Amino acid sequence: MSHKFDELKNKLKNVDKEQAGHLVEEVREAREDGKIDENEKNNLINSTRDMVKDMDFKGIFNK
């Protein structure tokens, strides 16, 4: 795994829903710049989607 992948993965651990969109853009830019490969990009985007889904699901029960 690349250093950039590790950096983005750590950011994902501390991101809220609003920041998730920004992180996805950062992931796409890193891929375009060649700092991460396609598999790393997919891993990060899927992890972000899962995290946002979890936030939404938890929010249903917290109302």
C-alpha positions in Angstrom: 0.0 0.0 0.0 1.2 3.5 -0.7 1.9 6.2 1.8 -0.9 8.3 0.4 -3.4 5.4 0.8 -2.4 5.1 4.5 -2.8 8.9 4.9 -6.3 8.9 3.3 -7.3 5.8 5.3 -6.4 7.5 8.5 -8.4 10.6 7.5 -11.4 8.3 6.9 -11.3 7.2 10.5 -11.9 10.7 11.8 -14.3 12.1 9.2 -17.9 13.2 9.6 -20.6 12.9 6.9 -20.0 16.4 5.5 -16.2 15.8 5.3 -16.8 12.5 3.6 -17.6 14.2 0.3 -14.4 16.2 0.4 -12.4 13.0 1.2 -13.9 11.3 -1.9 -12.7 14.2 -4.0 -9.3 13.9 -2.4 -9.2 10.2 -3.2 -10.1 10.8 -6.8 -7.4 13.5 -7.1 -4.8 11.2 -5.6 -5.7 8.5 -8.1 -5.5 11.0 -11.0 -2.1 12.1 -9.8 -0.9 8.6 -9.6 -0.4 8.7 -5.8 -2.7 5.7 -5.3 -3.7 2.9 -7.6 -7.2 1.9 -8.7 -7.6 -0.8 -6.1 -6.6 1.6 -3.3 -9.1 4.2 -4.7 -11.9 1.7 -4.7 -11.1 0.5 -1.2 -11.2 4.1 0.1 -14.4 5.0 -1.7 -16.1 1.8 -0.6 -15.0 2.4 3.0 -16.3 6.0 2.8 -19.7 4.8 1.5 -19.9 2.2 4.3 -19.1 4.8 6.9 -21.7 7.2 5.7 -24.3 4.4 5.5 -23.5 3.5 9.1 -23.9 7.1 10.2 -27.3 7.3 8.5 -28.4 4.0 10.1 -27.3 5.0 13.5 -29.1 8.3 13.1 -32.4 6.6 12.7 -32.2 5.1 16.2 -30.9 8.3 17.8 -34.0 10.4 16.9 
